Amino acid sequence: MKTTIAYSYVLSGLFSLAVGNPMPQADATFTPGVVADFTPGIVVAASKVDGAFNTATSAVAGAFNTATSKIDGAFDTATSKIDGAFDTATSKVNGAFDTATSKVDGAFDTATSKIVGAESTATSKVAGAFNTATSKVDGAFDTATSKIVGAESTATSKVAGAFNTATSKVDGAFDTATSKVDGAFNTATSAVGGAKPTGNAANNLGVMGMGGFVGVVVVVAMAV
């Protein structure tokens, strides 16, 4: 009972001090001795309340600091792990990119080398084929030219030979005919000069002379 009254008095006094009102007086039923008996208990209770409050405050502050420290540590750990994972991923990506770039460059260089090689080979083959074809054409042209020149020379020689042969034959025949004409003419002249026939004899001689002349002309014509 005394404890309940004491706590009520303490709480009422604390409220009065908080709002600026004077400390309430003890109830008229209380005796001075009873109030005096409450004073040490009030002081002890107030001290315990302050101690408990300070303890609670200290515990809360400690728990807050501990929680903050743990949160900071966890945050730092998480940040470190994230940074490490990011660095690892970045390194892997860079490595993969470098590898891919190297492979692409290698493939490009290989393809370029093959293209250049194929181009050189094709150029060499085309040049070789062209030179071979040119050589064959030149050879065929030289052969044809040689054959044409040879045939022309042969034909010229044959024509010249035939012309010379024909000319020789014509000349021989002409000379023979001329000789025969000259002989016949001389014979006829001699016969005419040696005899002077009259009448039918003269006519016969004239016919004979004319017949001989015609015969000579026919021989010459046949020879030509």
NORNOR-V625852 format. One record per residue. OMEGA is omega in whole degrees, 0 to 359 (NA if undefined). Layout:
{{OMEGA} {OMEGA}}
This chain:
{{180} {181} {179} {179} {181} {179} {178} {179} {181} {181} {178} {179} {179} {178} {180} {178} {181} {182} {177} {178} {179} {179} {178} {181} {179} {181} {184} {181} {181} {174} {180} {180} {180} {179} {180} {178} {181} {189} {180} {179} {178} {181} {180} {180} {179} {180} {179} {177} {179} {180} {179} {179} {179} {179} {179} {179} {180} {180} {178} {180} {179} {179} {179} {179} {179} {179} {179} {179} {179} {178} {178} {179} {179} {179} {178} {179} {179} {179} {179} {179} {179} {178} {179} {179} {179} {178} {179} {179} {179} {179} {179} {179} {179} {178} {179} {179} {179} {179} {179} {179} {179} {179} {178} {178} {179} {179} {179} {179} {179} {179} {179} {179} {179} {179} {180} {179} {179} {179} {179} {179} {179} {179} {180} {180} {179} {180} {178} {179} {179} {179} {178} {180} {179} {179} {179} {179} {179} {179} {179} {179} {179} {179} {180} {179} {179} {179} {179} {180} {178} {179} {179} {179} {179} {180} {179} {180} {180} {179} {180} {178} {180} {179} {179} {178} {180} {179} {180} {179} {179} {179} {180} {180} {179} {179} {179} {180} {179} {180} {179} {179} {179} {180} {181} {179} {179} {179} {180} {180} {180} {181} {180} {182} {183} {183} {180} {181} {181} {174} {183} {180} {180} {179} {179} {179} {179} {178} {180} {179} {179} {178} {177} {180} {178} {178} {178} {180} {179} {179} {179} {180} {179} {179} {180} {NA}}
